[in-house]
Amino acid sequence: MKNELLAELRQNSEELFRVLPSFTPEQFNQVPFAGSWTAGQVASHLSMAETGVVSTLFGSSRPTTERAPDKNVAGLREAFLNFDIKMQAPDFTIPRADGYEQSALIAAFRRSREKLEEAIQTMDLSETATDFEFPTVGHMTRLELVNFAIVHAIRHTRQMKNIAAKISA
């Protein structure tokens, strides 16, 4: 299980690090169409969420005894990989409207991706992380948090690719 998670995280990281630098600084902060976030805003949202996941992973935890440690994995994957539905970001991950520094976000992702790899390789993923309650789900196991980080990044990497295509058109 850990090897599969690591492989999926690494594959997603490669894709993310291909997409992020593909924008010019101007394109990174360009609104592709009315009502849309910029690539910079999408990256900022993703970074805020991922930083929170890392903090929660390395925070307090307890053994998971009341349910299977992967109970919410299928639901998270189903929801976040369904690109036909539009989701509403929680207030604490809504990016500000002004411009973003591409290189700073790329550096933040490098740090968070290293920490996610470390968590997968060294932690008991079956434990429940207790420092944060996920909206609509509650406390999640480390396994569920890592899966969330991966599918959330897959979703938003795809969104940034769509923004790039729209801006280039």
N, C-alpha and C positions, 0 to 999 in steps of 0.2 A: 504494500500500500504506500509506504513512504517513497519508494523508488518511482512509482507512478505519479505521485504528487509532485515530486521534484522535477520529473521530466516535463510534466504539464506546466509547472511554474516557469521552468527554463525556456520552454517553447514560447510561452506567452511573453516572457521578458524579452526574448529576441525580437518578437513582433513589435512590442511596445517601443523598444530602442531603435527599431527601423522607422516607425511612424513618427515619433516625437521630433527627431531632427530633420524630417523631410519637409517641414514648413520653413519658409523664410520667417524672420522675426515679425514682419508685417502680417503675413498670412496667419501666424500663430494667434494673433489678436484680432483677426478680421471676422466679423459676423457673416456667416455664409448665407443666411436668409433670415427673414423676420421671425423673431421668437426663438431663435437658436442660440445656444452658447457658442463661444469661439472655441477653437482647439485648446487655447490656453486655459479657458474656464473648465473645459472637460478634464484636462490634465490636472488642474488644481483640485477639482472635486475628487478625482481619483486619488490624488496624493493625500488629501485630507483623510479620506476613508481608509486608505492603506496605512497611513501613519497611526491612525486609531486602532486598526487591527493589530499592528505590531506591538503597540503599547499594551493592548489587552492580552495578547499572547504571552508577553513577558511579565504580566502582572500576576495578581493573586489567582489561585486556582484551587480546586478541590476534586477529589476522585468523583467520577460520574457513576452514580449507583442507581439513579431513578429511571434511566432510559438508556437505549443504545447510543453510543457516542456519535454515530453517523446518522441519527434519526432525521435531522433536518437537511442533510446533504442533497438528497434527490430533489426536494422542494426548492432549495436555493438554486440548484443547477437548472431546474425546469423554468423557474421564474426569470432568472437573469440571462439565460440563453434563448429566451423567447423574444426575438427582436421585433415581433409584431406588437408588443405591448409597450406603452410609454410609462415610465415610472417617475414618481416624484421623489426627489432627493430630500432627506431630512434637513431641516433648517441648518443644523450645525455643519453640513457639508456643502452648502450652497456657496459657490464662489462669488467673490466681489465682481463688479462690472468692469473695473479698469484693467489695464494691460498686465501681462505676465512675462516674466523672464524665463525663456525657454531653457537656458542652461541650468538655472537654479532648480527647476522642476526635474530635469533629467538627473541632476545630482541627487536630489531627494529620492527619486525612484531607485537609483543605484543603491543607496543606503537601505531603503525599505526592502528591496529585493534580497539583499544580502542577509538581512534579519529574518525574512521569511524562510530563506533556505536554511539558516541556522536553526530556526524553530522546528522545521520539518525533520532535520537531521538529529537534533539533540533532545527534543522535548517529548514528553508523554502526551500525544495528541488526543488521547481518550479523556483527559481531564477537562473539567468544565472551568472556563475562565470566568471569574466572578467580578471583575472590575467594571464591566459594562453590560447593560442589557440591550440586546439588539431589538430594534423596533419590530413589533408584532411577533417576535420569536422568544425573547427573553435571553437568559444566559445561554451561551453556546459553548460547545466543546472547542478545543483548539483545532481539532480536525474540521469542524464545521467552519470555523473562522478562516482557516487556510483555504478551504474550498470557496468560501465567499470571496476572499481576496482574488482568487484566480478568476472566477466567473465574472466578477465585477470588472476586473481589468480586461477580460475578453470583450465584454459588452462595450466598454468605453474605448478600447482600441479600435473596434469596428466603427464606432461613432466618429472617432477622429479621422479614420480613413474616408468615411462618407463626407465629412467636412472638407477634407483635402480635395476630393473629387469635385465637390460643388464649387470650391474656390477656383480650381483649375479650369473649370468648364467655361 
